[in-house]
């Protein structure tokens, strides 16, 4: 399964918005098969803050572990945010 973050907007910046995005995604996530990966596509996201990422990506990482795969991106705000989340959570995201 693939989730395109642009469906939540191009400026992903607040904790509250990250929580709301995760809540909105829960029904789709329930359809994920036990052996299926979830790919996160950052295409179209202009700004991606650590607070939004922490509220959306961290719970998914905790729930899915290695089944959560971050697709490649050249966006510096995404790269910096993911690196920061890895340091603060002391966990690594799997990358495609």
N, C-alpha and C positions, 0 to 999 in steps of 0.2 A: 504494500500500500504506500502511496506517496501523498504527502501533505504539502501543498504550496502555501507558504506563509503569506503571500501577497493577498490571499483571500481575507486576511485579517487587517489588511491595510499596508501601506508602504512605509509608514513611520510607526515602528513598534517600540514604544518608549516607556510605558508605565507599568508598575506592578499590577494595578487594577485591570488594565487592558490585557495583560498577560494571563491573569487569572480567568478573566471572562473568555478569552480565546480558548484556553484549555477546557473550560466548562462547555463551550460550544462544540468543541471537538470530541468530547467524550462519547457521544452517540456513534460517531464514525469509528472511534477507537474500539468500541465494543464489537465491531465487525471484523477486527483483525484476528486472523487465525493464529492458533498457538505456535505454529512454525513459520509464520510470516513476519517479514521485517517491515519496519516503518521508516520510510525515507523522507527526510526533511529537505525541501527545496526552498532555498533562500532567494531565488530569482524574483526580481521585482521589489524586494525589500530595499529601501533606501537607507533607513536608519534602524538599527537593531540594538537596543540598550541592554545592559546587564540585568536591570530589574525585570524587564519583559521576558528576557531569556530565562532568568532564574525561575519565574513563575510558570513558564510554559515548558522549557526543555528539561529542567532538573527533575520535575515529577515524572516526565516520560522516561528519562534515563533511569530513575529509580525503579520504575515499573517494568521497563522493557530490557534494560541492560544492553547487551550487544546486539539486540534486535533493532535498536534505534540507530539509524545510519544518517549522518549528515552529508548531504551532497556537496560537491565542490562549489566554491564561490570565490570571486575576486573582491567582494565587498569588504573593505577594511573594518567597518564597524561590526560586521558579523564575525570576522576572524578574531578581532580583539576581544569581543564579548565571549566567544566560545573559549578562548584561552583563559580568560579571567574566571569563567565558571568552572573550568577544569581545576584551576589552582584553588579556588575557594571551596569546592566540593571534594577535592582530592580524588577525583574520578576522571576517567578519559571517555570522551565521546568517540564512537567508531565513525570513521570517515570512509566514504566510497573511493 
